[in-house]
Amino acid sequence: MSKVILDKNDMASFLSEYKQTFNSLITSTKRENQDQILNRKGLAEYFHVSPNSIDEWVNLGMPYALLGKTKRFSTKSALKWVHEHEVTKPTKKRPIRIVNE
């Protein structure tokens, strides 16, 4: 097993960078988990789909709010709606038969 020995300055630098990286990860995770209000294009980017897909989802019943003539979407509501409409594709494989001999 190898050991790394750092002097006080290197250790302080390492801890500072580690703390900064750790705090950055926590901040980005909190930001990602917060509810955001997005327009159609923003929601499409959020889900990595085309804006036309968002239009199709709206036609299927995805919730939105009208602000004037503009549709706004809550990421929390949109995620909930998507999860409620998940579909499992049936398999075409034949079931496994176990034969006892």
Backbone as a printed PyTorch tensor [residue, N CA C, xyz], in Angstrom:
tensor([[[  0.8460,  -1.1770,   0.0000],
         [  0.0000,   0.0000,   0.0000],
         [  0.8910,   1.2390,   0.0000]],

        [[  0.5780,   2.1710,  -0.8860],
         [  1.3680,   3.3960,  -0.9850],
         [  0.7790,   4.4840,  -0.1120]],

        [[  1.6390,   5.3360,   0.3660],
         [  1.1980,   6.4690,   1.1720],
         [  1.6020,   7.7610,   0.4860]],

        [[  0.7480,   8.7510,   0.6070],
         [  1.0620,  10.0810,   0.1000],
         [  1.2350,  10.9830,   1.3060]],

        [[  2.3500,  11.6280,   1.3600],
         [  2.6270,  12.5230,   2.4860],
         [  2.6220,  13.9450,   1.9500]],

        [[  1.7660,  14.7570,   2.5410],
         [  1.6420,  16.1540,   2.1340],
         [  2.1470,  17.0670,   3.2430]],

        [[  2.7870,  18.1480,   2.8450],
         [  3.1590,  19.1250,   3.8640],
         [  1.9300,  19.9670,   4.1890]],

        [[  2.0380,  20.8520,   5.1320],
         [  0.8800,  21.6370,   5.5980],
         [  0.2490,  22.4500,   4.4730]],

        [[  1.0560,  23.0600,   3.6220],
         [  0.5190,  23.8920,   2.5340],
         [ -0.2400,  23.0400,   1.5130]],

        [[  0.3630,  21.8900,   1.1470],
         [ -0.3120,  21.0080,   0.2000],
         [ -1.6120,  20.4540,   0.7850]],

        [[ -1.5720,  20.1080,   2.0720],
         [ -2.7650,  19.5800,   2.7340],
         [ -3.8650,  20.6400,   2.7780]],

        [[ -3.4950,  21.8700,   3.0960],
         [ -4.4740,  22.9640,   3.1370],
         [ -5.0600,  23.2000,   1.7540]],

        [[ -4.2290,  23.1470,   0.7230],
         [ -4.6930,  23.3330,  -0.6460],
         [ -5.6350,  22.2010,  -1.0520]],

        [[ -5.2520,  20.9680,  -0.7280],
         [ -6.0870,  19.8110,  -1.0440],
         [ -7.4520,  19.9120,  -0.3630]],

        [[ -7.4490,  20.2240,   0.9220],
         [ -8.7110,  20.3250,   1.6660],
         [ -9.5860,  21.4470,   1.1300]],

        [[ -8.9730,  22.5510,   0.7420],
         [ -9.7290,  23.6680,   0.1940],
         [-10.4050,  23.2750,  -1.1200]],

        [[ -9.6510,  22.6140,  -2.0080],
         [-10.2180,  22.1730,  -3.2830],
         [-11.3030,  21.1140,  -3.0680]],

        [[-11.0660,  20.1970,  -2.1430],
         [-12.0400,  19.1520,  -1.8290],
         [-13.3370,  19.7710,  -1.3180]],

        [[-13.2120,  20.7210,  -0.4020],
         [-14.3850,  21.3830,   0.1740],
         [-15.1580,  22.1330,  -0.9110]],

        [[-14.4340,  22.8230,  -1.7790],
         [-15.0770,  23.5890,  -2.8500],
         [-15.8170,  22.6490,  -3.8150]],

        [[-15.1970,  21.5410,  -4.1940],
         [-15.8250,  20.5680,  -5.0890],
         [-17.0620,  19.9510,  -4.4380]],

        [[-16.9360,  19.5720,  -3.1780],
         [-18.0340,  18.9600,  -2.4400],
         [-19.2170,  19.9190,  -2.3390]],

        [[-18.9570,  21.1650,  -1.9760],
         [-20.0290,  22.1610,  -1.8700],
         [-20.6870,  22.4220,  -3.2180]],

        [[-19.8920,  22.4110,  -4.2890],
         [-20.4320,  22.6130,  -5.6270],
         [-21.3830,  21.4700,  -6.0000]],

        [[-21.0020,  20.2430,  -5.6770],
         [-21.8650,  19.0900,  -5.9620],
         [-23.1700,  19.1650,  -5.1820]],

        [[-23.0970,  19.5450,  -3.9320],
         [-24.3070,  19.6570,  -3.1070],
         [-25.2280,  20.7330,  -3.6690]],

        [[-24.6550,  21.8730,  -4.0390],
         [-25.4530,  22.9790,  -4.5810],
         [-26.1340,  22.5740,  -5.8810]],

        [[-25.3960,  21.9060,  -6.7900],
         [-26.0020,  21.5130,  -8.0590],
         [-27.0840,  20.4620,  -7.8570]],

        [[-26.9060,  19.5610,  -6.9150],
         [-27.9200,  18.5450,  -6.6290],
         [-29.1780,  19.2000,  -6.0810]],

        [[-29.0210,  20.1480,  -5.1760],
         [-30.1890,  20.8520,  -4.6320],
         [-30.9320,  21.5770,  -5.7440]],

        [[-30.1860,  22.2330,  -6.6400],
         [-30.7880,  22.9890,  -7.7230],
         [-31.5660,  22.0600,  -8.6560]],

        [[-31.0020,  20.8800,  -8.9540],
         [-31.6670,  19.9340,  -9.8480],
         [-32.9480,  19.3850,  -9.2360]],

        [[-33.0090,  19.2490,  -7.9210],
         [-34.1750,  18.6740,  -7.2620],
         [-35.2590,  19.7010,  -6.9530]],

        [[-34.9990,  20.9690,  -7.2030],
         [-35.9950,  21.9930,  -6.9440],
         [-36.9880,  22.0550,  -8.1020]],

        [[-38.2310,  22.4130,  -7.7700],
         [-39.2430,  22.5880,  -8.7940],
         [-38.9120,  23.8420,  -9.5960]],

        [[-38.9320,  23.7030, -10.9060],
         [-38.6760,  24.8370, -11.7890],
         [-39.9150,  25.0760, -12.6410]],

        [[-40.1410,  26.3130, -13.0120],
         [-41.2220,  26.6570, -13.9250],
         [-40.5640,  27.0080, -15.2560]],

        [[-40.8840,  26.2130, -16.2830],
         [-40.2170,  26.3480, -17.5770],
         [-41.2260,  26.5450, -18.7000]],

        [[-40.7600,  27.1540, -19.7800],
         [-41.5860,  27.2210, -20.9820],
         [-41.4220,  25.9200, -21.7620]],

        [[-42.0570,  25.8130, -22.9000],
         [-42.0510,  24.5900, -23.6990],
         [-40.6410,  24.1820, -24.0870]],

        [[-39.8480,  25.1150, -24.5520],
         [-38.4790,  24.8170, -24.9700],
         [-37.6300,  24.3760, -23.7720]],

        [[-37.7980,  25.0670, -22.6570],
         [-37.0490,  24.7110, -21.4550],
         [-37.3990,  23.3220, -20.9490]],

        [[-38.6770,  22.9650, -21.0050],
         [-39.0900,  21.6370, -20.5630],
         [-38.5530,  20.5690, -21.5140]],

        [[-38.5290,  20.8850, -22.8000],
         [-37.9740,  19.9430, -23.7770],
         [-36.4890,  19.6990, -23.4770]],

        [[-35.7560,  20.7390, -23.1620],
         [-34.3420,  20.5860, -22.8060],
         [-34.1950,  19.8010, -21.5080]],

        [[-35.0750,  20.0480, -20.5560],
         [-35.0410,  19.3570, -19.2650],
         [-35.1800,  17.8440, -19.4520]],

        [[-36.0920,  17.4300, -20.3600],
         [-36.3370,  16.0150, -20.6090],
         [-35.4930,  15.4470, -21.7560]],

        [[-34.7160,  16.3010, -22.4170],
         [-33.8890,  15.8790, -23.5590],
         [-34.7580,  15.3110, -24.6870]],

        [[-35.8290,  16.0290, -24.9800],
         [-36.7210,  15.6640, -26.0840],
         [-36.9500,  16.9060, -26.9420]],

        [[-37.6590,  16.7500, -28.0450],
         [-37.9540,  17.9030, -28.9020],
         [-39.1600,  18.6670, -28.3500]],

        [[-39.2660,  19.9530, -28.6800],
         [-40.4580,  20.7140, -28.2810],
         [-41.7530,  20.1000, -28.8200]],

        [[-41.6700,  19.4260, -29.9720],
         [-42.8600,  18.7500, -30.5160],
         [-43.3300,  17.6370, -29.5910]],

        [[-42.3980,  16.9640, -28.9160],
         [-42.7850,  15.9300, -27.9440],
         [-43.5790,  16.5460, -26.8010]],

        [[-43.1790,  17.7300, -26.3710],
         [-43.9090,  18.4140, -25.2920],
         [-45.3260,  18.7190, -25.7560]],

        [[-45.4850,  19.1680, -27.0080],
         [-46.8310,  19.4190, -27.5510],
         [-47.6790,  18.1500, -27.5300]],

        [[-47.0650,  17.0220, -27.9100],
         [-47.7980,  15.7500, -27.8940],
         [-48.2010,  15.3860, -26.4660]],

        [[-47.2970,  15.5990, -25.5140],
         [-47.6050,  15.2780, -24.1180],
         [-48.7360,  16.1510, -23.5930]],

        [[-48.7370,  17.4210, -23.9920],
         [-49.8300,  18.3280, -23.5860],
         [-51.1480,  17.8000, -24.1300]],

        [[-51.1480,  17.3530, -25.3920],
         [-52.3670,  16.7880, -25.9930],
         [-52.8190,  15.5240, -25.2710]],

        [[-51.8760,  14.8190, -24.6420],
         [-52.2100,  13.6090, -23.8800],
         [-52.6060,  13.9210, -22.4390]],

        [[-52.4750,  15.2000, -22.0430],
         [-52.9460,  15.5850, -20.7190],
         [-51.8970,  16.0750, -19.7360]],

        [[-50.6680,  16.3230, -20.1960],
         [-49.6630,  16.8530, -19.2810],
         [-50.1280,  18.2100, -18.7480]],

        [[-50.0190,  18.4050, -17.4240],
         [-50.4930,  19.6660, -16.8450],
         [-49.5870,  20.8530, -17.1920]],

        [[-50.2240,  22.0070, -17.3310],
         [-49.4920,  23.2540, -17.5760],
         [-50.3250,  24.4080, -17.0490]],

        [[-49.6930,  25.5500, -16.9250],
         [-50.3970,  26.7660, -16.5160],
         [-50.3020,  27.7690, -17.6620]],

        [[-51.3810,  28.4830, -17.9030],
         [-51.3650,  29.5300, -18.9250],
         [-51.0720,  30.8680, -18.2690]],

        [[-50.0170,  31.5010, -18.7180],
         [-49.6900,  32.8560, -18.2750],
         [-49.8300,  33.7430, -19.5020]],

        [[-50.9590,  34.3880, -19.6090],
         [-51.2780,  35.0990, -20.8410],
         [-51.5630,  34.0560, -21.9060]],

        [[-50.7610,  34.0690, -22.9660],
         [-50.9150,  33.0590, -24.0190],
         [-49.7920,  32.0200, -23.9720]],

        [[-48.9410,  32.1270, -22.9640],
         [-47.7750,  31.2520, -22.8720],
         [-48.0110,  30.1160, -21.8860]],

        [[-47.6800,  28.8990, -22.3140],
         [-47.7790,  27.7440, -21.4320],
         [-46.5120,  27.6620, -20.5900]],

        [[-46.7090,  27.4190, -19.3060],
         [-45.5870,  27.2180, -18.3780],
         [-45.7810,  25.8730, -17.7090]],

        [[-44.6700,  25.1980, -17.4800],
         [-44.7000,  23.8470, -16.9380],
         [-43.9050,  23.7730, -15.6440]],

        [[-44.4540,  23.1020, -14.6590],
         [-43.7510,  22.8140, -13.4160],
         [-42.9960,  21.5080, -13.6270]],

        [[-41.6860,  21.5130, -13.3760],
         [-40.9170,  20.2810, -13.5680],
         [-41.4070,  19.1830, -12.6280]],

        [[-41.8170,  19.5650, -11.4330],
         [-42.3120,  18.5720, -10.4740],
         [-43.5940,  17.9140, -10.9970]],

        [[-44.5350,  18.7090, -11.4880],
         [-45.7900,  18.1630, -12.0320],
         [-45.5420,  17.3620, -13.3050]],

        [[-44.6330,  17.8500, -14.1420],
         [-44.3370,  17.1540, -15.3910],
         [-43.6990,  15.7900, -15.1110]],

        [[-42.7650,  15.7400, -14.1700],
         [-42.1410,  14.4670, -13.8030],
         [-43.1740,  13.4860, -13.2520]],

        [[-44.0580,  13.9970, -12.4160],
         [-45.1070,  13.1470, -11.8530],
         [-45.9850,  12.5990, -12.9720]],

        [[-46.3720,  13.4520, -13.9120],
         [-47.2180,  13.0320, -15.0260],
         [-46.5080,  11.9780, -15.8700]],

        [[-45.2250,  12.1880, -16.1660],
         [-44.4670,  11.2320, -16.9700],
         [-44.4030,   9.8800, -16.2620]],

        [[-44.1190,   9.8940, -14.9540],
         [-44.0420,   8.6400, -14.2010],
         [-45.3940,   7.9180, -14.1670]],

        [[-46.4790,   8.6640, -14.0990],
         [-47.8100,   8.0540, -14.0900],
         [-48.1580,   7.4250, -15.4380]],

        [[-47.4690,   7.8430, -16.5040],
         [-47.7760,   7.3460, -17.8430],
         [-46.6900,   6.4210, -18.3970]],

        [[-45.8620,   5.8940, -17.5080],
         [-44.8480,   4.9400, -17.9460],
         [-45.5290,   3.6700, -18.4310]],

        [[-45.0000,   3.0950, -19.4680],
         [-45.5570,   1.8790, -20.0500],
         [-44.4420,   0.8440, -20.1260]],

        [[-44.7760,  -0.3720, -19.7500],
         [-43.8320,  -1.4710, -19.8800],
         [-44.1740,  -2.2330, -21.1460]],

        [[-43.1980,  -2.3490, -21.9980],
         [-43.4100,  -3.0390, -23.2620],
         [-43.4130,  -4.5470, -23.0230]],

        [[-44.4620,  -5.2380, -23.4830],
         [-44.4840,  -6.6930, -23.2770],
         [-43.3870,  -7.3690, -24.0920]],

        [[-42.8760,  -8.4140, -23.5590],
         [-41.8140,  -9.1510, -24.2410],
         [-42.4030, -10.1840, -25.1860]],

        [[-41.7060, -10.4420, -26.2840],
         [-42.1640, -11.4420, -27.2450],
         [-41.5090, -12.7870, -26.9840]],

        [[-40.6380, -12.8210, -26.0010],
         [-39.9560, -14.0670, -25.6880],
         [-40.9290, -15.0450, -25.0520]],

        [[-40.7050, -16.3060, -25.3600],
         [-41.5340, -17.3530, -24.7650],
         [-41.0920, -17.5730, -23.3320]],

        [[-42.0270, -17.8910, -22.4640],
         [-41.6460, -18.1210, -21.0630],
         [-40.7390, -19.3410, -20.9400]],

        [[-39.9090, -19.3300, -19.9430],
         [-39.0120, -20.4510, -19.6870],
         [-39.7980, -21.5750, -19.0280]],

        [[-39.6370, -22.7730, -19.5680],
         [-40.2780, -23.9420, -18.9840],
         [-39.2390, -24.7400, -18.2330]],

        [[-39.5270, -25.0330, -16.9940],
         [-38.6290, -25.8470, -16.1930],
         [-39.2090, -27.2560, -16.1200]],

        [[-38.4140, -28.2160, -16.5070],
         [-38.8630, -29.5890, -16.5360],
         [-38.0860, -30.3570, -15.4600]],

        [[-38.8250, -30.9640, -14.5680],
         [-38.1700, -31.7950, -13.5400],
         [-38.0190, -33.2060, -14.0940]],

        [[-36.8410, -33.7320, -13.9710],
         [-36.6090, -35.0910, -14.4870],
         [-36.5300, -36.0700, -13.3570]]])
